[in-house]
Amino acid sequence: MSDTLTPDVIGRRVEVNGEHATVRFAGVVPSVAGPWLGVEWDNPERGKHDGSHEGTVYFKCRHPTGGSFIRPNKVNFGTDFLTAIKNRYVLEDGPEEDRKEQIVTLGNKPVETVGFDSLMKQQSQLSKLQEVSLRNCAVSCAGEKGGVAEACPNIRRVDLSKNLLSSWDEVIHIADQLRHLEVLNLSENKLKFPSGSALTGTFSALKVLVLNQTGITWAEVLRCAAWCPGLEELYLESNNIVISERPTDVLQTVKLLDLSSNQLIDENQLYLIAQLPRLEQLILSDVGISSIHFPDAGIGCKTSMFPSLQYLVVNDNQISQWSFFNELDKLPSLRALSCLRNPLTKEDKEANTTRQLIIASIGQLKTLNKCEILPKERRTAELDYRKAFGNEWKQAGGHQDPDKNRLSEEFLRAHPRYQFLCLKYGAPEDWELKTQQPFMLKNQLLTLKIKYPDQLDQKVLEKQLPGSMTIQKVKGWLSRLLKVPVSDLLLSYESPKEPGIEIKLENDLQSLRFYSVENEDCLLVRW
C-alpha cells in the first residue's frame, strides 16, 4: 500500500508479516515524520504499547501491549474474493499458449485475438467450482459488482476463515452473488454488523454457518440467524458468548449447535435454548459446566426440554457428581453421549467401572464416548449396578416384595433408575448382597448346571467354575470332557430368574463374570 491514507481505513483488517490486526488510527504522529497507521493486533504479544505515544492517546487497545504504529506501505489490506479464487484455482498456461492467435467473428467483422483459448479455459475452470477453500488468503472484499456471480455461479461451499474481512457488508456482497451457497466458514474474521437490517434472501440456501473465534455476541448470533431461514448447523466455538435471550422465530431449523470453549455459559443459560424444536446435537465441550438440572421432570420422568436432542458432547468440563448423569436420563431422545476428560471420567484404573455406571444411569443410551453399547454390555452394567447398591437400597427401605418397599427420597434421588432395574431383573436377593472376599477362591466359584440341548443322551452336570474363568478356558475344559473340538463348541446360558431368555457367550476372551453369569445359572453347550 502507498503512504496516502484515506479516512475509510479505520476499522479495516490488515496483515503484516503473517500477523493480523485491526486499524484503529490513521494520521500523523508528531515528532515522527510521515503518515502512520495505529493497529491493534489479534495477538497482543505482537504489540508494544496501548495506543499511546509520549503521553498522547492516539487509539485504545484491550491489552496494554496490543498496539503498534506501522507505516502504511508495510501493511497488506488484502485482495478481493474473485482474485483470490483465480490465484488459487486457475491453472496458468505457459507463455506459448498465451501467445496463440485465433480469428473469431464479432458481428460481421473478423477479429484477431491473443490468448483467447486461455481465457475460455479459465472461465470454464471457475464455472465448475462447487467447493472453495480460501483460508488465510487475505480476502478483504467482494470485488467488482457481479463479477463473482458471472465467473463462478455454482459455488456451494466456501471456507473464508482467517481472512481480512472486516464487516458483514462485504460477506453479504459475496453471498448475494452465490445463490446456491450452502456452507460458509467465516471463523477468525472480526466482522462489524451492517447498518441495514433488510437482508431477507441473502443466505436463503445456507445450511451450515461456522463463526468460531469471531468475537460475535449472542445478540448478533440471533440477528445473523434471521438471515438464514434454513440453517441446520451453527458453530460458535471460542467467542466468550453469554446466552442472554431466548431465540424467537430464529434457529428453529437448527439441528447442530456448537458452543464449545465459551467459558461464560452456565446451566441457567442453557434453559434459554432448551425449546429449540429440531436441535439434535449440542456440543458443550470446555464450557466449564459442572451440573445440569431439569426442574420440570420428577424422578423417573422425562423433561420437556431439548425434545429432539440425540447427541450431547460435554468433554473437558468440571463434571464430578453422578447426579449429572441421572439428570441426562430425563432427556427423552438422548441416544449418544461424549463426556471425556471430566473429573468423574478421567482415564484411570476405574475407567471401565465409570463407563458401566454411566450406562446403567442412562437407560436409552446407545453410544458412549463414540463406542457402541451392545445389549450384553448394558445387561452387565445394569446387573452390576443393581448389586453394587443393593445394600444401600435395603438400608433405605428396599424389599423383595414391591408392596413392602418404603424407599427413602434420598435414595430415589441418588439412584432414580434402581426401582426400574428391580422390575427388569428382579430385586436383589440377600445372598447376592453378602460382602465377598475377592481374593478367596471359594468366594469366586459359581455353581452351574451344564446342559446339552441338542444331545438328549447326555446327563445334566453340576460343576463349580471360577467366575473369572474365560469362555476360552471353559471351552477347553468342555472339549476334554466331551471329546469334541473346541472350534465346534457353542456356549450360552440362561438364568432361572429369566426363563426362556438365552444369552450367547460369544467372546472367548471375556470371563463368566463379564456376562453376569451367577450361581444356579444353566450353561448350555451345543456342537
KAMO-V861189 format. One record per residue. N is the residue number from 1. PHI is phi in radians with two decimals (NA if undefined). PSI is psi as a letter, one per 20 degrees, with the letter a starting at -180 (* if undefined). D_FIRST is the distance of its C-alpha to the first C-alpha in Angstrom with 1 decimal. Layout:
N;PHI;PSI;D_FIRST, N;PHI;PSI;D_FIRST
//
This chain:
1;NA;q;0.0, 2;-1.34;r;3.8, 3;-1.43;i;6.7, 4;-1.36;p;8.2, 5;-1.90;q;9.3, 6;-2.10;q;11.6, 7;-1.07;h;14.6, 8;-1.33;j;14.1, 9;-1.32;h;11.6, 10;-1.11;p;14.8, 11;1.61;i;16.2, 12;-1.24;q;13.3, 13;-1.61;p;13.5, 14;-2.39;r;10.9, 15;-2.21;p;11.5, 16;-2.36;o;11.5, 17;0.91;l;13.8, 18;1.50;i;15.7, 19;-1.74;q;16.3, 20;-1.76;q;15.7, 21;-2.70;r;15.4, 22;-2.07;p;15.5, 23;-1.29;p;13.7, 24;-1.96;i;16.8, 25;-2.65;q;15.9, 26;-2.51;p;13.4, 27;2.77;b;14.8, 28;-1.72;q;16.7, 29;-1.96;o;18.9, 30;-0.90;q;21.9, 31;1.38;i;23.1, 32;-2.24;o;19.6, 33;-1.16;q;17.8, 34;1.54;r;14.4, 35;-1.36;q;12.2, 36;-2.37;q;12.1, 37;-1.94;p;11.6, 38;-1.73;p;14.9, 39;-2.10;q;15.1, 40;-1.86;o;18.3, 41;-1.34;q;18.6, 42;-1.12;h;20.6, 43;-1.72;o;22.4, 44;-1.08;h;23.7, 45;-1.23;i;24.7, 46;-1.36;h;21.1, 47;-1.52;a;20.8, 48;-2.23;h;22.6, 49;-2.70;a;23.8, 50;-1.80;j;24.4, 51;1.77;j;21.9, 52;-1.84;q;24.1, 53;-2.54;o;23.8, 54;0.91;l;27.0, 55;1.51;i;28.9, 56;-1.81;p;26.5, 57;-1.56;o;25.2, 58;-1.67;h;21.6, 59;-2.80;r;21.5, 60;-2.00;q;23.8, 61;-2.16;q;23.8, 62;-1.31;h;26.6, 63;-2.15;q;27.0, 64;-1.08;i;27.6, 65;-2.08;k;25.1, 66;-1.56;i;22.5, 67;-2.02;q;19.9, 68;-2.66;q;17.4, 69;-1.81;p;15.2, 70;-2.37;q;11.8, 71;-1.21;p;9.4, 72;-0.98;h;6.1, 73;-1.31;i;4.6, 74;-1.67;i;7.1, 75;-1.87;p;6.4, 76;-1.79;o;6.7, 77;-1.53;j;7.5, 78;1.63;a;9.8, 79;-2.30;r;11.7, 80;-1.52;r;14.7, 81;-1.02;g;18.3, 82;-1.19;h;19.7, 83;-1.10;g;17.1, 84;-1.09;g;17.6, 85;-1.09;g;21.3, 86;-1.08;g;21.3, 87;-1.09;h;19.4, 88;-1.63;h;22.1, 89;-1.99;i;25.2, 90;-1.50;p;25.4, 91;-1.44;o;27.4, 92;-1.29;q;26.1, 93;-1.49;q;28.9, 94;-1.24;r;29.8, 95;-1.04;h;29.4, 96;-1.16;h;33.0, 97;-1.13;g;32.6, 98;-1.14;h;29.7, 99;-1.55;i;31.8, 100;-1.09;p;34.8, 101;-1.76;q;36.2, 102;-2.57;q;38.0, 103;-1.73;p;39.9, 104;-2.13;q;39.6, 105;-1.86;p;41.4, 106;-1.95;o;39.6, 107;1.23;c;42.5, 108;-1.85;j;45.1, 109;-1.92;p;42.7, 110;-1.24;p;41.8, 111;-2.23;p;38.1, 112;-1.51;p;36.9, 113;-2.07;q;33.9, 114;-2.11;p;31.8, 115;1.32;k;30.5, 116;-1.12;g;32.2, 117;-1.04;g;33.6, 118;-1.11;g;30.3, 119;-1.11;g;28.8, 120;-1.10;h;31.9, 121;-1.13;g;31.8, 122;-1.08;g;28.2, 123;-1.08;h;29.3, 124;-1.15;g;32.4, 125;-1.07;g;30.6, 126;-1.22;h;28.4, 127;-1.19;h;31.4, 128;-1.50;i;33.4, 129;-1.13;p;30.9, 130;-2.07;h;32.5, 131;-2.22;p;30.8, 132;-2.26;p;27.1, 133;-2.03;o;25.6, 134;-2.11;k;21.8, 135;-1.04;p;22.0, 136;1.00;l;18.9, 137;-1.89;j;16.9, 138;1.05;k;13.9, 139;-1.28;p;15.2, 140;-2.17;i;14.0, 141;-2.74;r;15.7, 142;-1.35;h;18.6, 143;1.70;a;17.2, 144;-1.01;p;19.4, 145;-1.04;p;22.6, 146;1.47;i;25.4, 147;-1.16;h;23.6, 148;-1.17;g;24.4, 149;-1.08;h;28.0, 150;-1.32;g;28.5, 151;-1.45;g;27.1, 152;-2.47;m;28.4, 153;-1.33;i;30.9, 154;-1.75;j;33.0, 155;-1.13;p;30.7, 156;-2.06;h;32.8, 157;-2.31;p;31.1, 158;-2.30;p;27.4, 159;-1.87;o;26.0, 160;-2.00;k;22.6, 161;-1.20;q;23.1, 162;0.94;l;20.5, 163;-2.01;a;17.5, 164;-1.97;k;14.9, 165;-1.19;p;17.1, 166;-1.97;i;17.5, 167;-2.63;q;20.4, 168;-1.17;h;23.5, 169;-0.98;g;22.6, 170;-1.18;h;20.2, 171;-1.06;g;22.8, 172;-1.14;h;25.4, 173;-1.08;h;23.5, 174;-1.29;g;23.6, 175;-1.12;h;27.2, 176;-1.05;h;28.5, 177;-1.68;i;28.0, 178;-2.08;m;29.6, 179;-1.21;i;33.2, 180;-1.76;j;34.6, 181;-1.10;p;32.3, 182;-1.96;h;34.6, 183;-2.26;p;32.6, 184;-2.39;p;29.2, 185;-1.94;o;27.7, 186;-2.02;j;25.0, 187;-0.98;q;25.8, 188;1.11;k;23.3, 189;-1.92;q;21.1, 190;-1.84;o;21.3, 191;-1.94;p;22.2, 192;-1.44;q;23.0, 193;-1.43;q;26.0, 194;-1.23;q;26.0, 195;-1.26;h;27.9, 196;-1.47;r;30.3, 197;-2.10;i;32.9, 198;-1.48;n;34.3, 199;-2.16;k;32.8, 200;-1.04;p;36.1, 201;1.70;i;35.8, 202;-1.06;g;32.1, 203;-2.03;l;33.1, 204;-1.12;h;36.6, 205;-1.74;i;36.9, 206;-1.20;p;35.1, 207;-1.99;h;37.4, 208;-2.24;p;35.3, 209;-2.25;p;32.4, 210;-2.00;o;30.9, 211;-2.24;k;29.2, 212;-1.20;p;29.6, 213;0.94;l;27.7, 214;-1.90;i;25.9, 215;1.34;j;27.5, 216;-1.21;q;29.4, 217;-1.68;r;32.6, 218;-1.12;h;35.9, 219;-1.06;h;35.8, 220;-1.22;h;32.5, 221;-1.02;g;34.1, 222;-1.14;h;36.9, 223;-1.14;g;34.7, 224;-1.14;h;32.7, 225;-1.08;h;36.0, 226;-1.14;h;37.2, 227;-1.44;i;34.7, 228;-2.12;m;36.2, 229;-1.14;h;39.9, 230;-1.95;j;40.6, 231;-1.08;p;38.7, 232;-2.01;h;40.7, 233;-2.32;p;38.6, 234;-2.33;p;36.3, 235;-1.97;p;34.7, 236;-2.29;k;33.7, 237;-1.15;p;33.7, 238;1.02;l;32.5, 239;-2.21;j;31.5, 240;0.94;k;34.1, 241;-1.27;q;35.7, 242;-2.07;p;38.9, 243;-1.31;o;40.9, 244;-1.78;i;41.7, 245;-2.69;q;43.4, 246;-1.36;p;45.3, 247;-1.10;p;43.6, 248;-2.11;o;45.3, 249;1.14;j;45.0, 250;-2.33;r;41.9, 251;1.09;j;41.7, 252;-1.31;i;45.1, 253;-1.80;i;44.4, 254;-1.21;p;42.6, 255;-1.81;h;44.4, 256;-2.27;p;42.2, 257;-2.29;p;40.5, 258;-1.90;o;38.7, 259;-2.01;k;38.4, 260;-0.99;q;38.2, 261;1.03;k;37.0, 262;-1.86;n;37.1, 263;-1.25;i;39.3, 264;-1.61;i;40.2, 265;-1.39;p;42.2, 266;-2.26;r;46.0, 267;-1.14;h;49.0, 268;-1.14;h;49.4, 269;-1.21;h;45.9, 270;-1.12;h;47.0, 271;-1.04;h;49.8, 272;-1.23;h;47.3, 273;-1.94;j;46.2, 274;-1.28;i;49.7, 275;-1.84;j;50.6, 276;-1.08;o;47.9, 277;-1.24;h;50.3, 278;-1.96;j;48.7, 279;-1.15;o;47.0, 280;-1.84;h;48.2, 281;-2.26;p;45.9, 282;-2.21;p;44.7, 283;-1.90;o;42.6, 284;-2.16;k;43.0, 285;-1.17;p;42.2, 286;0.97;l;41.3, 287;-1.89;i;41.7, 288;1.48;j;44.4, 289;-1.24;q;47.2, 290;-2.17;i;50.7, 291;-2.59;r;53.0, 292;-2.68;q;53.4, 293;-2.45;q;56.3, 294;-2.07;n;57.4, 295;-1.15;i;59.8, 296;-1.41;i;60.9, 297;-2.09;p;62.7, 298;-1.44;a;65.7, 299;-1.08;p;67.1, 300;1.38;j;67.2, 301;-1.90;r;65.4, 302;-1.80;q;62.1, 303;-1.45;q;59.4, 304;-1.53;i;58.0, 305;-1.38;q;54.5, 306;0.79;l;52.0, 307;-1.11;h;54.5, 308;-1.90;j;52.6, 309;-1.17;o;51.1, 310;-1.88;h;51.9, 311;-2.32;p;49.5, 312;-2.11;p;48.5, 313;-2.06;o;46.3, 314;-2.28;l;46.7, 315;-1.17;q;45.7, 316;1.00;l;44.7, 317;-2.05;b;46.3, 318;-2.04;k;49.1, 319;-1.26;o;52.1, 320;-2.33;j;55.2, 321;-2.11;q;58.0, 322;-1.18;h;59.9, 323;-1.04;h;60.0, 324;-1.02;g;56.4, 325;-1.31;h;57.7, 326;-1.05;h;60.8, 327;-1.18;h;58.6, 328;-1.10;h;56.7, 329;-1.14;i;60.0, 330;-1.40;i;60.0, 331;-1.27;p;57.0, 332;-1.21;h;58.8, 333;-1.98;j;56.5, 334;-1.11;p;55.1, 335;-2.18;h;55.5, 336;-2.41;q;52.9, 337;-2.45;p;51.7, 338;-2.18;p;49.4, 339;-2.44;l;50.0, 340;-1.26;q;49.0, 341;0.98;l;48.4, 342;-1.96;q;50.1, 343;-0.91;h;52.7, 344;-1.45;i;55.4, 345;-2.18;j;54.2, 346;-1.10;q;52.7, 347;-1.14;p;54.1, 348;-2.70;a;57.2, 349;-1.19;i;60.8, 350;-1.75;j;61.4, 351;-1.01;g;58.6, 352;-1.18;h;61.1, 353;-1.12;g;63.1, 354;-1.04;g;60.1, 355;-1.06;g;59.3, 356;-1.09;g;62.9, 357;-1.14;h;63.0, 358;-1.15;g;59.8, 359;-1.04;g;61.4, 360;-1.19;h;64.6, 361;-1.42;h;62.9, 362;-2.09;o;60.9, 363;-1.15;h;63.4, 364;-1.64;j;61.2, 365;-1.17;p;58.6, 366;-1.93;h;58.2, 367;-2.43;p;55.3, 368;-2.23;p;54.5, 369;0.91;l;51.4, 370;1.20;j;50.9, 371;-1.94;p;54.5, 372;-1.14;q;57.0, 373;-1.66;o;60.1, 374;-1.36;q;63.1, 375;-0.96;g;66.3, 376;-1.20;h;68.2, 377;-1.21;g;65.5, 378;-1.12;g;65.7, 379;-1.03;g;69.5, 380;-1.07;g;69.4, 381;-1.10;g;66.9, 382;-1.25;h;68.9, 383;-1.16;g;72.3, 384;-1.15;h;71.0, 385;-1.10;g;69.6, 386;-1.04;g;73.0, 387;-1.27;g;74.8, 388;-1.06;h;72.4, 389;-1.92;j;72.8, 390;-1.10;g;76.4, 391;-1.12;h;78.1, 392;-1.11;g;75.7, 393;-1.05;g;76.4, 394;-1.15;g;80.2, 395;-1.15;h;79.9, 396;-1.50;j;78.0, 397;1.92;j;80.9, 398;-1.27;q;80.3, 399;-2.59;q;83.3, 400;-1.05;h;84.2, 401;-1.53;o;85.8, 402;-0.96;h;83.1, 403;-1.22;i;85.6, 404;-1.79;j;85.8, 405;-1.18;p;82.1, 406;-2.39;m;81.2, 407;-1.24;q;77.7, 408;-1.26;q;76.1, 409;-1.06;h;73.0, 410;-1.08;g;71.2, 411;-1.16;g;71.8, 412;-1.11;h;70.8, 413;-1.20;h;67.4, 414;-1.31;h;66.8, 415;-2.36;m;68.0, 416;-1.13;i;67.7, 417;-1.68;i;68.3, 418;-1.09;g;71.3, 419;-1.09;h;73.9, 420;-1.10;g;72.3, 421;-1.13;h;72.6, 422;-1.17;h;76.2, 423;-1.21;h;76.9, 424;-1.31;g;75.1, 425;-2.00;i;76.7, 426;1.64;q;79.6, 427;-1.16;q;79.9, 428;-1.13;p;80.0, 429;-1.42;q;83.5, 430;-1.03;h;84.9, 431;-1.15;h;85.1, 432;-1.23;h;81.4, 433;-1.61;i;80.6, 434;-1.19;p;82.6, 435;-1.20;p;80.6, 436;-1.70;q;80.7, 437;-1.66;o;80.6, 438;-1.12;h;77.8, 439;-1.76;j;79.0, 440;-1.73;p;82.6, 441;-1.00;h;83.4, 442;-1.09;h;86.0, 443;-1.46;i;83.4, 444;-1.80;i;81.1, 445;-1.44;p;83.7, 446;-1.89;p;83.6, 447;-1.58;o;86.9, 448;-2.14;q;86.2, 449;-1.69;p;88.4, 450;-1.83;o;87.8, 451;-2.12;q;88.6, 452;-2.19;n;88.5, 453;-0.99;h;88.1, 454;-1.70;i;88.7, 455;-2.19;n;91.5, 456;-1.17;h;94.3, 457;-1.40;i;96.7, 458;-1.46;p;94.5, 459;-1.34;q;95.6, 460;-1.20;p;93.2, 461;-1.98;q;92.3, 462;-1.91;p;91.4, 463;-2.54;q;89.2, 464;-1.69;p;87.2, 465;-2.25;q;83.8, 466;-1.12;p;81.1, 467;-1.11;h;78.2, 468;-1.46;i;75.8, 469;-1.16;p;77.3, 470;-1.33;q;74.7, 471;-1.06;h;75.5, 472;-1.07;g;75.6, 473;-1.25;h;78.3, 474;-1.08;g;80.3, 475;-1.11;h;80.2, 476;-1.07;g;81.4, 477;-1.13;g;84.3, 478;-1.15;h;85.2, 479;-1.07;g;85.0, 480;-1.23;h;87.6, 481;-1.23;g;89.7, 482;-1.75;i;89.8, 483;1.07;l;89.5, 484;-2.14;p;86.5, 485;-0.98;q;83.3, 486;-0.97;g;80.4, 487;-1.11;i;78.2, 488;-1.57;i;80.6, 489;-1.47;p;80.6, 490;-2.14;p;78.9, 491;-2.00;q;78.9, 492;-2.69;r;78.5, 493;-2.60;r;80.0, 494;-2.39;q;81.2, 495;-1.86;q;82.0, 496;-1.10;i;85.2, 497;-1.32;h;83.0, 498;-2.31;m;81.3, 499;-1.07;q;83.9, 500;1.57;i;82.8, 501;-1.74;o;79.2, 502;-1.88;p;78.5, 503;-1.84;p;75.5, 504;-1.34;q;74.6, 505;-1.80;n;74.1, 506;-1.61;h;71.5, 507;-1.64;o;69.5, 508;-1.10;h;71.8, 509;-1.54;i;69.7, 510;-1.56;r;70.1, 511;-1.63;r;73.0, 512;-1.05;h;75.7, 513;-1.09;h;74.3, 514;-0.99;h;70.9, 515;-1.53;j;72.6, 516;1.08;k;74.4, 517;-1.20;p;77.8, 518;-2.13;r;80.4, 519;-0.93;q;84.1, 520;1.30;j;86.4, 521;-1.24;r;83.8, 522;-1.98;p;84.9, 523;-1.51;p;83.3, 524;-1.80;p;83.6, 525;-2.06;p;83.9, 526;-2.27;q;83.7, 527;-2.70;*;83.8
//
